[in-house]
Amino acid sequence: MKTRIRFKWAVAVVLLPCILLSAAITAHTPPTETTAVRQTVVDFLNWYKANMLSISKINLVDQKPGKPYAVNFKSTEQYLSALKHSQLLTDRYLGEWRTYFKQRQEGFRLSPQNEGPPTGFEYDLVMLSQDVETQMDSLKTLKIHSVNVHGNLATVKFLLLDEYEFRLVKRDNRWQINEILNLSAE
């Protein structure tokens, strides 16, 4: 009888922590970094789909009668502020667009343009595509091909009519998109 009680006690002592640990892991497992990176991309695409129409109404380029195109820097800041509101893009990403707008203004100064779509603004600047509405409509068919995480850096490659690579960084325990590449357009 003593042996049977000791055996049951020994089994309980060994198995109980395993059972409790298993339950704790199941109940409180944080998402893996890969899952968090993937979710950041999906969250951004869904956010952009929901906000694309209002963002696209911001007039980034002006043309006054009889004058060539000019970048509207007040509007570009409004545009960048709207994108920042997603909280899923880095300040570096937004800063790259500020630089781009300055370069485009310099391009307009050097080569004045007053007809046709303004050079450098003839496509959606976020998705780098002219077919962004169709892309957002097909978001349900998003196919993520790979997610690679290396410390605080990650890349996500996916198909959304075009091939994309989003590069992310982790800061303050949050993943944010640092660069968007349309591989089909390059």
Residue pairs with C-beta under 8 A, 6 or more apart in sequence:
31 39
33 149
33 154
33 170
34 147
34 149
36 175
37 147
37 149
37 154
37 156
37 168
37 175
38 144
38 147
38 156
40 88
40 168
40 175
40 176
40 177
41 144
41 156
41 158
41 166
41 168
41 177
42 142
43 88
44 86
44 88
44 89
44 166
44 177
45 136
45 139
45 142
45 160
46 139
47 86
47 88
48 55
48 86
48 126
48 127
48 136
49 136
49 139
51 82
51 85
51 86
52 124
52 126
52 132
52 133
52 136
54 82
55 79
55 82
55 83
55 126
56 124
58 75
58 78
58 79
58 82
59 72
59 75
60 71
60 72
60 75
60 76
60 79
60 101
60 121
61 69
61 70
61 71
61 72
61 118
61 121
62 69
62 70
62 71
62 72
62 75
63 69
63 70
63 114
63 118
64 70
67 114
68 108
68 112
68 113
68 114
69 108
69 112
69 113
69 114
69 118
70 105
70 108
71 101
71 102
71 104
71 105
71 108
73 101
73 105
76 97
76 98
76 101
79 97
80 94
80 97
80 98
83 89
83 94
83 126
84 91
84 94
87 176
88 176
88 177
89 176
89 177
90 169
90 171
90 176
90 177
90 178
92 178
93 176
93 177
93 178
93 179
93 180
96 179
97 125
100 120
104 118
104 119
104 120
104 121
107 119
107 120
108 118
108 119
111 119
113 119
122 130
123 129
123 130
123 132
124 130
124 132
126 132
126 180
127 135
127 160
127 162
127 164
127 180
127 182
128 180
128 181
128 182
128 185
129 135
129 161
129 162
129 182
129 185
131 161
131 162
134 161
135 160
135 161
135 162
138 160
138 161
139 160
141 160
142 158
142 159
142 160
143 158
143 159
143 160
144 156
144 157
144 158
145 157
145 158
145 159
146 155
146 156
146 157
147 154
147 155
147 156
148 154
148 155
148 156
151 170
152 169
152 170
152 171
153 167
153 168
153 169
153 170
154 167
154 168
154 169
154 170
154 175
155 165
155 166
155 167
155 168
156 165
156 166
156 168
157 163
157 164
157 165
157 183
158 164
158 166
162 182
162 183
162 184
162 185
163 182
163 183
163 184
164 180
164 181
164 182
164 183
164 184
165 180
165 181
165 183
166 177
166 179
166 180
166 181
167 177
167 178
167 179
167 180
167 181
168 175
168 176
168 177
168 178
169 175
169 176
169 178
170 176
